[in-house]
Amino acid sequence: MDVRLLKENFMIDDRSNLKYAANSVAETKEISEQEKQSERKQIINKAEDKQKNESLSQNNYTEDHIIVKAPMLGTFFRKPSPDEPVYAEVGDVVEAADTVCLIEVMKLFNSISAGKKGRIADILVSDGEMVEYDQPLFVLEPI
């Protein structure tokens, strides 16, 4: 650690303050390194989730299947409150106007409708998971 730089940058006069400043700089570097590692992990997790959703939405489904996608980013919820039943399960028949889930953005809950009539073939997102704009949520079999 360059003492001259510390003195210039922190205007340090005595030895105790110099030692404190050196420790602060070292802690700052350590924290920023931890933040970088955390960001890297988040980026890797997002890429893996995106790849998983893309593969799920493209595997085993024909062109006839309807993909219900997230119209916004936020937190995905399958039920209106923790003590109530889910809006829809795999195998349920839903109408176009039926609510199939909620997406919460900044404490505002937005109901997401099926969009078309069909039977739910697959649910691609877990309850409480963050979703991105245009991310596949459900797969419907047309009726």
N, C-alpha and C positions, 0 to 999 in steps of 0.2 A: 504494500500500500504506500503510495507516494504522500509523504507528510506535507510537502509543499503544496500539493494540489488540495489536500484536505484543508489546510490553513487558508488558502485563497478562497475556496468554495464555501467554507463554513465559517470563515472569520474566527478561527479558534486561537485563543491565547495560551491557555494553560494545558498541561498534560492530561488531566482528568477529562476535560472536554474533548480533547483529541482522541482519547481512547473510546469515549462514548460515540463520537462521530464515526470512527472506523468501524465499530460494531454495527451501527445503524446502516452504513453503506453495505456491509457484508450481509446483514439481514435482508435488506432490500433486494440485493442480487439473488439471494436464496429464494425469497418469495416470488420474484419475477420468474425464476427458473421453474418453480412449482406451478405457477400460473400457465407457463408455456406448455408444460407437460399435461396439465389439465385440459387446456385448449386442444392439444393434439388428440387426447383421448376422446373428447367430445366430437371432433371432426371425424375420427375413425368410426365412432359409434353411429353418427349420422349417416355416413357412407354405407355402413353395414345394414342399417335399418332401411335405407333407400333401396339398396340392392335386394334385400329380402322382400320388400313390398313390391318391387318391380317383378321379381321372379314369381311371387305368389299371384300377382294380378295377371301374369301372362301364361302360367302353367295351368293345364287341365281345363281351360275355359275356351269355349268357341266364340265366334263373332256374335252369336246370338245373346250371349251373356251380357248383362248390363253392369257396368262398374259405377258405383256411387262414390264420388270423389269429394274430398274436403273443399268447400268453397272459400276457406280462410285458414289461417294458421291458428293454433290454440291447443287447448287440452281437450281430449276426446273423452266423453262420458256416455256409457250405455244406458244409464238410468237417471231419472230426474233427481233422486236423492238416495243416500246410502241405504235407507230402509224400504225403498220401493222396488218393485220388479223392473227388469230391463225392458226397454222399448220393444226389442225384437230379438229372437233367437234364430239359429240356423234351422231352416225348415218352415218358418213362419211365412204366411202369405201376407204381403203388404200392398196397400193401395198407393197410388202416386203421391197423395197428400199426407200419408202417414209419417209421423215422426219416427225415425230410426235411431237417432242419437242426438246428443248435445255437443256443441263445441264452445268452450269457455274462453273468452278473450277479455282480459282486464276486468274480471268480475262480472262480465256480461255473458249470459248463457244464450246461445243461438241454437234454435232447434233446426235439425237437418232432416228434410223429408226424403223419401225414397226416389221421388222424381218420376218413376214409372211403376206400373203394377208388376209384381213378380214374387217369386219365392226366394227367400234368402238362402243362397248356396254356401256363402262363406263370410266370415267376419275377419277382416285383415288387421285390425288394430285392437290392442288391449285397452281395457278401461283405465283411464287416468294417464294415458300415454300422450305425449306431445305429437301433434300432427302438423304437416306443412300444407301450404296451398296446393291443391290438385293431387294430393296423396290419396290413393285408393283406400276406401274404408270398408265397403261391402261389395259382394258380388251377388247379383240377382239373376235368377233364371226367369225368363219371360214366361208369362202364362197366356 
